[in-house]
C-alpha cells in the first residue's frame, strides 16, 4: 500500500492543488513523501514572512491518499465493488473518492477536520481488512 498525506498551507504535506496527491502506478513522490505529494516551497510575502499568510489549522484542507494493489484486475474490481457502496457518515465534512485502475484501488479523502478525516480512514481500513480476509479465505476468483 502507498499512502500520501497533505494539508494546504504547509505543515505535514503538500498543498492540495487539485492533483490526486498520489501516483498509484509506481511513480515517485516528492522529498520524504511517497506517492507524489511534495512539501510546498517557502515563499516570503511582500510584508516579510509567508507564515503570516498561512490559513489557520481549522481552515486547512487535509488530504490523504491511499493506493491498494491487488494480485489481479478482477480482485481489485471485487474489492472496489465491496467498498464503494459505503456512504461517508460525515457527508459534507469528509469527501472520499474511490477509483479502480487495473489491479489498484485508489482512495482519496479531503476534509477540513483532521479528526473526522482520521475516523473515516480508520473505518475504511477496517472494511478493507475484512474484504481482504474474505478474499483470501475463499481464494482467487474464478473467471465467468
C-alpha positions in Angstrom: 0.0 0.0 0.0 1.1 3.5 -0.7 -0.1 6.5 1.3 0.5 10.2 1.0 -0.8 12.9 3.3 -1.1 16.5 2.7 -2.7 19.7 4.1 -3.0 23.0 2.4 -0.8 25.9 3.5 2.2 24.0 4.7 2.5 21.7 7.6 3.0 18.0 7.2 2.4 17.6 3.5 1.8 19.4 0.2 -0.7 21.9 -1.0 -3.9 20.4 -2.3 -3.8 21.9 -5.8 -6.4 19.6 -7.4 -3.9 16.8 -8.1 -4.6 13.4 -6.5 -1.5 13.8 -4.3 -0.5 10.2 -5.2 0.6 8.1 -8.1 -0.6 4.5 -7.8 1.3 3.4 -10.8 4.8 3.3 -9.3 5.6 7.0 -9.6 7.9 8.6 -7.1 6.8 11.1 -4.5 8.4 14.3 -3.6 11.1 14.5 -0.9 10.0 12.4 2.0 6.5 11.9 0.7 5.8 8.5 -1.0 3.4 8.5 -3.9 3.5 12.1 -5.3 2.8 14.7 -2.6 5.5 17.2 -2.3 6.3 19.7 0.5 5.4 23.3 -0.6 8.2 25.8 -1.0 8.5 28.7 1.5 8.0 31.9 -0.3 8.1 35.1 1.7 5.4 37.6 1.1 5.8 41.3 0.4 5.4 42.2 4.1 8.0 39.7 5.2 7.4 36.1 6.2 4.8 34.0 4.4 3.8 32.3 7.7 1.6 35.2 8.5 -0.4 34.5 5.3 -0.9 30.8 6.1 -4.5 29.9 6.9 -5.3 28.7 10.4 -5.3 24.9 11.0 -9.1 24.9 11.2 -9.4 26.3 7.6 -6.8 24.0 6.0 -8.0 21.2 3.7 -6.4 17.9 4.8 -5.9 15.3 2.1 -4.9 11.7 2.4 -4.5 9.3 -0.5 -4.1 5.5 -0.4 -3.3 3.0 -3.2 -4.0 -0.6 -2.6 -2.6 -3.1 -5.1 -4.3 -6.4 -5.7 -3.0 -9.6 -7.4 -5.3 -9.1 -10.4 -7.7 -6.7 -12.0 -10.7 -8.9 -11.1 -9.7 -8.9 -7.4 -9.4 -5.1 -7.5 -12.9 -4.8 -9.1 -14.3 -7.1 -6.4 -12.8 -5.1 -3.6 -14.0 -1.8 -5.2 -17.5 -3.2 -5.5 -17.5 -4.2 -1.9 -16.0 -0.9 -0.6 -17.6 1.7 -2.9 -21.3 1.4 -1.8 -20.4 2.6 1.8 -21.6 6.2 2.1 -19.4 8.5 4.1 -21.1 9.1 7.5 -19.9 12.7 7.7 -21.1 13.7 4.2 -20.1 17.3 3.5 -17.4 17.3 6.2 -15.3 14.4 4.6 -15.1 13.7 0.9 -14.0 10.2 -0.1 -13.3 9.1 -3.7 -12.7 5.5 -4.7 -11.3 4.6 -8.1 -10.0 1.4 -9.6 -7.4 1.3 -12.3 -6.2 -2.1 -13.4 -5.3 -4.0 -10.3 -5.1 -1.0 -8.0 -7.8 0.6 -5.9 -7.1 4.2 -5.1 -8.8 6.1 -2.3 -8.6 9.9 -1.7 -10.0 11.8 1.2 -10.4 15.5 1.7 -11.6 17.2 4.9 -11.2 20.3 7.0 -11.5 18.5 10.3 -8.4 16.2 10.8 -10.3 14.2 13.5 -13.2 13.3 11.1 -10.6 12.5 8.4 -8.8 10.1 10.8 -12.1 8.4 11.7 -13.0 8.0 8.1 -9.6 6.5 7.2 -9.7 4.1 10.2 -13.2 2.9 9.3 -12.2 2.3 5.7 -9.1 0.4 6.7 -11.2 -1.9 8.9 -13.6 -2.5 6.0 -10.6 -3.1 3.6 -9.1 -5.6 6.0 -12.4 -7.5 6.2 -12.7 -7.6 2.4 -9.1 -8.8 2.0 -9.6 -11.5 4.7 -12.7 -12.8 2.9 -11.0 -12.8 -0.5 -8.0 -14.7 1.0 -10.3 -17.3 2.7 -12.3 -18.0 -0.5 -9.2 -18.0 -2.8 -8.7 -16.3 -6.1 -11.8 -15.5 -8.1 -12.8 -17.8 -10.9 -13.5 -16.1 -14.3 -17.0 -16.4 -15.5 
